[in-house]
């Protein structure tokens, strides 16, 4: 999983560092991997510093141990201030508990590299469903951080998108016009294909720019 994730991120133009306690695991990266490899455990601060954690924009903990992943993710978030952090969890029943600690989690039974990349590099949108005619899509969209703290209704009044539901702390919810967006919310909207690019552009900007305030 880690090698596939590294390959996909590198193919998308990101610089990648890999930490693994087993040096043999680095062979899975293949001969074309251009990133940095560091032997050690992902929650050791000296190892993290060697891997460049102080310059990191994102951190994914995808080892085989839940406790190791959560510890590594918390060190990345709380000690080094990495803003985009995600941890892979085998025990899905514990995922919501970890979410409440401020660490987005992906349960193994639902795990895909696409889901993790959406949280590390969430620009734009990700199509989740398309109607038979290909005109309408359900998409998870990336919001500029200034949208958090504002009512969901502002998304609809400032774009052609309609908010279908929100994923908050791992659970889906249907918002009302008074629902206020919270940091960490994943927002899923219905939008026509022809307007998708405009919606992506609008929501990636601060609402102060979009609303002219």
CORLINHU-V450167 format. One record per residue. N is the residue number from 1. RES is the residue in one small letter. D_FIRST is the distance of its C-alpha to the first C-alpha in whole Angstrom. Layout:
# CORLINHU-V450167
n->(N | N)
res->(RES | RES)
d_first->(D_FIRST | D_FIRST)
This chain:
# CORLINHU-V450167
n->(1 | 2 | 3 | 4 | 5 | 6 | 7 | 8 | 9 | 10 | 11 | 12 | 13 | 14 | 15 | 16 | 17 | 18 | 19 | 20 | 21 | 22 | 23 | 24 | 25 | 26 | 27 | 28 | 29 | 30 | 31 | 32 | 33 | 34 | 35 | 36 | 37 | 38 | 39 | 40 | 41 | 42 | 43 | 44 | 45 | 46 | 47 | 48 | 49 | 50 | 51 | 52 | 53 | 54 | 55 | 56 | 57 | 58 | 59 | 60 | 61 | 62 | 63 | 64 | 65 | 66 | 67 | 68 | 69 | 70 | 71 | 72 | 73 | 74 | 75 | 76 | 77 | 78 | 79 | 80 | 81 | 82 | 83 | 84 | 85 | 86 | 87 | 88 | 89 | 90 | 91 | 92 | 93 | 94 | 95 | 96 | 97 | 98 | 99 | 100 | 101 | 102 | 103 | 104 | 105 | 106 | 107 | 108 | 109 | 110 | 111 | 112 | 113 | 114 | 115 | 116 | 117 | 118 | 119 | 120 | 121 | 122 | 123 | 124 | 125 | 126 | 127 | 128 | 129 | 130 | 131 | 132 | 133 | 134 | 135 | 136 | 137 | 138 | 139 | 140 | 141 | 142 | 143 | 144 | 145 | 146 | 147 | 148 | 149 | 150 | 151 | 152 | 153 | 154 | 155 | 156 | 157 | 158 | 159 | 160 | 161 | 162 | 163 | 164 | 165 | 166 | 167 | 168 | 169 | 170 | 171 | 172 | 173 | 174 | 175 | 176 | 177 | 178 | 179 | 180 | 181 | 182 | 183 | 184 | 185 | 186 | 187 | 188 | 189 | 190 | 191 | 192 | 193 | 194 | 195 | 196 | 197 | 198 | 199 | 200 | 201 | 202 | 203 | 204 | 205 | 206 | 207 | 208 | 209 | 210 | 211 | 212 | 213)
res->(x | x | x | x | x | x | x | x | x | x | x | x | x | x | x | x | x | x | x | x | x | x | x | x | x | x | x | x | x | x | x | x | x | x | x | x | x | x | x | x | x | x | x | x | x | x | x | x | x | x | x | x | x | x | x | x | x | x | x | x | x | x | x | x | x | x | x | x | x | x | x | x | x | x | x | x | x | x | x | x | x | x | x | x | x | x | x | x | x | x | x | x | x | x | x | x | x | x | x | x | x | x | x | x | x | x | x | x | x | x | x | x | x | x | x | x | x | x | x | x | x | x | x | x | x | x | x | x | x | x | x | x | x | x | x | x | x | x | x | x | x | x | x | x | x | x | x | x | x | x | x | x | x | x | x | x | x | x | x | x | x | x | x | x | x | x | x | x | x | x | x | x | x | x | x | x | x | x | x | x | x | x | x | x | x | x | x | x | x | x | x | x | x | x | x | x | x | x | x | x | x | x | x | x | x | x | x | x | x | x | x | x | x)
d_first->(0 | 4 | 6 | 5 | 6 | 9 | 10 | 11 | 12 | 14 | 15 | 17 | 19 | 17 | 18 | 14 | 15 | 12 | 13 | 12 | 15 | 15 | 16 | 15 | 11 | 12 | 13 | 10 | 10 | 13 | 17 | 17 | 15 | 18 | 16 | 17 | 16 | 17 | 17 | 18 | 17 | 15 | 19 | 21 | 23 | 24 | 21 | 20 | 23 | 22 | 19 | 21 | 21 | 24 | 23 | 20 | 20 | 17 | 14 | 11 | 11 | 7 | 9 | 10 | 13 | 15 | 18 | 16 | 14 | 17 | 19 | 17 | 17 | 20 | 21 | 20 | 22 | 25 | 26 | 24 | 25 | 21 | 22 | 19 | 16 | 14 | 12 | 10 | 13 | 13 | 17 | 17 | 21 | 21 | 19 | 22 | 23 | 21 | 21 | 25 | 24 | 23 | 19 | 17 | 15 | 13 | 13 | 10 | 13 | 13 | 9 | 9 | 8 | 11 | 12 | 11 | 12 | 15 | 16 | 15 | 17 | 19 | 22 | 24 | 23 | 20 | 22 | 22 | 25 | 28 | 31 | 33 | 35 | 32 | 34 | 32 | 29 | 27 | 25 | 23 | 24 | 24 | 27 | 29 | 29 | 33 | 32 | 31 | 35 | 36 | 37 | 35 | 38 | 38 | 35 | 37 | 40 | 39 | 37 | 37 | 34 | 34 | 32 | 31 | 29 | 27 | 24 | 25 | 24 | 21 | 24 | 26 | 30 | 32 | 34 | 38 | 40 | 40 | 36 | 35 | 32 | 30 | 27 | 24 | 25 | 23 | 26 | 26 | 29 | 31 | 32 | 34 | 32 | 35 | 34 | 31 | 31 | 34 | 32 | 29 | 31 | 33 | 31 | 29 | 33 | 34 | 37 | 39 | 39 | 39 | 41 | 44 | 44)
